[in-house]
Amino acid sequence: MATITVRQLSDETHARLRLRAAEHGRSVEAEVRAILDAATEAPRVDFAWRDRILALGEKYGDAGTELASLIPPRDSDARRLPFVDY
């Protein structure tokens, strides 16, 4: 297991962590672990949107081809989807 040190944590943040830990019946250290675990877990992705877009592509033929080519397969890593900055 790895160990990290957080320096220069404000007193206010530490107090809020203590309160949050008490609400969950945990130590501050366990609360921080829970927060970090939740913040870094893989997102759950609903692929229903993918199926709807592919169905539109089938319905309208070539009009949906370009959009359908951008849709990742169901077994892809959703965290690697390309995002466009407009």
Residue pairs with C-beta under 8 A, 6 or more apart in sequence:
6 32
14 28
17 28
17 31
17 32
18 28
20 31
21 27
21 28
21 30
21 31
24 31
24 34
26 34
42 78
42 79
43 78
43 79
45 78
47 74
50 71
50 72
50 74
53 64
53 67
53 68
53 71
54 64
54 68
54 71
56 64
56 67
57 63
57 64
57 65
57 67
57 68
58 64
70 82
72 78
72 80
72 81
